[in-house]
Amino acid sequence: MKRSFYHYLMTLRGPNAADEIQVFANNAAKDIQFPKQSDSYEEISDYLEMNVDYLSNMDIFDSVWQKYLENNR
């Protein structure tokens, strides 16, 4: 079964937020509005662009999305 992007993102959290991906994951974990069941790039990208201020650069999302696709085949 294919897991959601959120589920994958939660595997990237870290206690020290050592890099921007961990910061993204940690903040997404606190975001109660995040589309947790989605595996749609467009839906998640639109949500992030329109609703969050914790993601400083959409390139971070794009990078994590590519890793998600590679790990979710």
N, C-alpha and C positions, 0 to 999 in steps of 0.2 A: 504494500500500500504506500502510495506517495504521501509524504508528510508535507505539512504546510510550511511556508517560508518562515513564519513565526517560530514554529517548532525547531527548525534548523537554526535560526538566529539565536535561540535560547542556549544552544550548545556552545556558542561563542562568548558567552558572558564570562567575566572575570572579576575577582574581588578587588583588584588594584586598578582596573581600567587602564591598563598599560598602553593601549593603542586605540586609535579612533574606531576600530571595529568593535572592541569591547565596550567602549563608551556608547556606541550605537545600540548594541545588544542590551546593555544594562538599562539604558533609557527606555527602550522599547518594552522591556519587561515591566516597567512602571506605568506604561501608557495603556490605560484601560480601554481606549477607543481603537487601538491598533487592530487591523483586520486579521485576527488570529487564525482563521480557518482558510485564508486565501492562499492560492498558489498562482495568482495572476499578477504578472509584472505590472500591467497597466493599473490595476486596482491599487496595489501597494504603492507604486510610484506616485500616483495621483494623491493618495492619502498623505504621503510624506511631504510632497510639495505644498499641499494646501493646508495641512493641519499641525505640523510639528515645527518646533524651533530647536530641537536638540540635535538635529542632523545638519552639520555645518556645510556639507557638500554632498550633492547627489552622487558623485563619483564613488563615495563610500558605499552607498546602497548598490550601485552597479557592480562593484567589486564583489560584494557579498552575494549578490544575485548570481553571478557567474559561478562562484563556489557552490552555491545552493544547487544549481543545475548540474554541475559535475558530480556532486555527491548524492543526487536524487534520481539517478537514472534507473 
